[in-house]
Amino acid sequence: MPLNERESCWVVSDGKAGMEIQCLGLAEALGLEPQVKRIVTRRPWRWLPPLLWHDPLRAIDRRQGDALDPPWPDLLIATGRQAVAPALAIRRASRRAGRASFVVQIQNPAVDPKRFDLVVAPAHDRLSGPNVVTTLGAMNRITPARLEAEARAWGPRVAALPRPYVGALVGGANKVYRLPPARARELGEQLAAAAGAEGGSLLVTPSRRTRPAVLAALRAGIGDTPCLIWDGTGENPYFGFLGLADALVVTLDSVNMISEAASTGRPVLLAELPGGSAKFRRFHEAMLQAGYARPFAGRLERWDYPRLDETGRVAGLVRERLKRR
């Protein structure tokens, strides 16, 4: 059940979409409409560890980002390195003012978790503590109601394509993974083969990290297979494709995309990319072992599992903590 609608809530981040989405998902699961605060910190504070910030709230650059001024919110959901020191400063200031903000930090804050009311971190970060909640993947904004609504909205636009629909969530290069054009073309060929074997079609959505050359190579690999590929212009079909897809193929480079795919309850197939890291491998292995995903070998597989709902689970824990304070 939602919190009291009079409860005020801030989401504080540095504006990175993948991180902010997790905060928004948690706020929405609590039934709250958060006020989003995207902050920019001045030099030299942005380069220093959070505990070395002398006066964190004065380190905020009000000309480039949002200000953090009282009255303080009842619930503060923060994420990212730049938000750690300001979030702790608000927790202290609100306590002195007699109206303590409940502060939830998303992701590993790289300081003692006991400084927050609650820390929510992915299990592959290996963070633990009495006020640490670990999640299998990333929290998100996926709900059955949202998927149903988006599927209704996008259904007429893809009605001419044959089913089953194979959704493809394609990322790109990051700090640990690469997606060269050669691999993109190969992936396109695999997707085409998987859809063709079922007499179906492809619903492809690239990410902000998918370079034009990579997308062009992917298109070349898909060839004349029936498909709809979002070109980055107009309305983003991401939620619509998640709602419509009968199965989902996701590249390995994004914890968010894999978590969102598993939140649909549809078969999730993981497409290999060059590179990787120990953290990513721990996450992928956990998803495979729990039955949320399987490796993509160029063909579709079908199985059932209870959809991943870490956002709802964490929201329940936050409600419990708020009631006890």
N, C-alpha and C positions, 0 to 999 in steps of 0.2 A: 504494500500500500504506500501511497506517496506521503511525504512529510507534510507538515502544515504549510499551506501555500503562502503563508506570511513569512516563512523562513527565507532569509536573503542568502544568496549564494554567488560567490565570485569564482570564475575560472581564470587562473593566472598562468600565462605561458609566454614564451618568446615568439609565438606565432607559428611554430613548426606544425603543419597540419596533422601529421601522423601522431604527434603527441597530444595536441589539443583535442583531437577526436576522442581520445580515451577519457579526458576530463568531461567533455560534453556528454558522452555516453553515460557516465556515472551520474551526472546531474539529472539527466533526463530519466534515468531509471529510478531516481529518487522522487520524481514528479516535480522537479524544480525547473524554473526558467533562469538560468544563470546570467549574470552580467560578465561578459568576456573582457578581460584586461590583458592586452598584448603589450608587454613591456620591452623597453630597450635600456640597457645599462651603460653608463658612461665609463670611459677609461679612467683609471686603470682597473676599476673594480671588475669589469667583465672578464679580465684575465686572471683574477685571483681566486683562490679557494673560498667558498662561502663564509667560513668562519673568520676570515681576515677582513671582511667588509666592515669598516668602522661604523658607518651609519647607513644601512642598506636602503632605507626609504629615500634618502637624499641622493643615492646613487642612480636613481631612476631618471632617465632623460625624458622629460615631459614634452619636449619639442618633437620627438620622433615616435614616442609610444604613449601609452595610457598612464595616467597618474594613479597612485595608490594612496588615497586619502580617506580618513574616517568620514562617516560612520563605518565601522568594520562589519563585515558580513557575519551571519551566524555560521555559515559553512564556507570554508575556503578550500578549493581543489586546485592544487598547483602541480606543475610538471616542468621538467627541464632544469639544467644547471643554473641558468640565470634567475630562476624563480625561487631557489632554495633560501638564500639569505633574506629576500623580501618577505617570503612566507613566514619564516621564523620571527622576523621583526614584527609582523602583524600579529602573530600569536602572542608575543610579549606585550605589545601595546594594547591589545584588546583585553588582556587580563588586567593590566593596570587600570583600564577604563571601567572595569567591573562587568564587562559583557564579553566573555571569552569566546573567540572564534574557534570552532573545531576545524583543525587544519589537517587535510589529507594530502600527502605528497605522492604523486604517481611516478614510478620508476625509482631506481636506486639514487638517493640524494647525495651519496658519497660523504655523508656525515652520520653521526650516531642517530639511528632511527628513533631513539627515545625522545629526541627533541621535538618530534611531531606527535599529534594525536594518533595518526595512523599513516602507515606507509604501505602502498600497494606496489609490489614489484613482481616481475615475471620470475618463475621458478628457475629459469636458466641463468639468472643473475646470481643465484645462490646467496641471497640475503636472508637473514633470519633474525628474529627477535620477538618479544612478547606483543609488540604492537605492529608487527609486519604481517601483511596478508600476501601470500604468493598466489599468482595466477598461472595457469598453464600457458595462456597466450596473452594477447593484448585485449583490453576492454575496447568496446566499440559501440556504435549506434544501431546495430542490427537488431531488429525485433520482428517477430512474425507479422505484426500489423504493418510495419513499414515495408517489408518485402511484399506483402499482399497488395498494398496500395501502389507501389512502384511497378509491380508486375501488371496490374490493371492499366496503368498509365502507358507503359511501353509495349504491352501486348499487341495493340493494333499496328504499331510501327514495324513489327517483325513478323506479322501474321503470314506474310507470303513465304517465309523461310520454312523449310521442312523440319519437323522435330524428329529426334530429340535435339534440344539446344545444348551445345557444349560451350559453356562460358570459359573464356580465357582471360585471366588477370595477369598482365605482363608488366614486369617492373623494368629494372635497368641496373646500370653499374652503381655501386655504392662503395663504402670503405673496404669491403671484404669480397664482394662478388663482381663479376664482369659479365656483360652481355654483348659480345661482339656480333657483328652482322652475320657471320657464318653460323653461329649458334642460333641466331634468330631465324635464319632461313630454315635450318634443320628443324627447329621447333614448329615453324609454320607447316612444314611437310608432315610432321608427326600429328599435329592437330587436324590437318586435312585428312590424313589416313584414318584417324580415330572417328571423325564425324562421318566420313564416307562409308566406313564399314557398317555404320548404323543407319545410313540413309538420312543423316541429320545435317545440321548446319552449325556455324560458329558465331558466337557473340563475343567480340574481342574488345577489351578496353585496356589501353596502355596507361602507364603512370606518367607523372611529371618527369621521371628519370629516363623514360624511353626516348632515346635520341632519334631524330628523323631517319638517319641511315639504318638504324635497327628496325624501325617500323616498316621502312621500305623493304628490307630483307624479309621480314616476317610476312608481308603481303605477297612477295614473290614466292615464298614457300607454300603459302595457302593456295595460290593459283586460282582456279575457277571454282573452288569449293564454295557452295552457298554460304554467305557470311555477311555480317554487319560489323565493320571495324570503326570504332570511334576515332575521328581524326583530331580530337582535341578542341574542336570548335562547337559552339552551341551547347545545349544542355548535356551535362554529363550523365551517361546512361548507367553508371556504376551500380547503383542500388537496383535499377530496373533489371539489369542483366543478372544480378545475384538472385532476384526474385523469380526470374523466368528460367534460369538454367536448370537442366536436368542433371548435369554433372559439371564440375569446375576443375580446370587445370590452372595451377598457380605456380609462378616461378619462385625459387627458393629465397629470393633476396629480401622479402618483406614479412616480418612477423605480423604486422597489421593485416595485410592482405590474406595471409593463410588463416589467421584467427577469424577474420570476417567471413571467409568462405566456409569455415567449419561452423560458424554461427547460423548458417542456413539449414544445416542438417542434410545437405546434399553430398554425394560422393565428392571428395576432394583429392585430386591427384597432383603430386608435387613434381614439377619439371626441373631437372638438374640444370645448374649453371656452373661455369668455371669459378673456382675460388671457394670461399667459406671460412668459417672460424669455429672455435670450440663452442662458443655460446650458441651460434646458429645450429650447430650439429646437435647440441643438447635439446634445443627446442624441437627440431625436426624429429628427432628420435622419440621424444615424449609424445608428439602428435601421432606418430606411427604406432607406437605401443598402445596408446589409448584408443586406437581405432578410428580416429578422426580423419586420417589421411592415409594414402598409399602412394608408392612411387608411380610416376607416369612413364609407361613403357610404350607409348604410341597407340594405346587402345583404351577404351572405356571399361570401367569396372563398376558394378553396382553393389552396394551394401547399405545397411541401415545402422544408424547410431543416434543416440539422443543429442540434439544440437548443443553445441558448446555455448554456454551462457555465463561466462565469468562476470560480465557486467552486472547481471541480476544477482549473482551470488555475493559480489562485493557490496552492492547496494544494500542487501539484507544485513550484512555485517556492520555497515555504517549506521543503519537505523538502530541496531542494537546498542552500539557504542553511544550514540546520541541520547538514547533513552536513559542510559546509566550515568551520564555525566551530571 
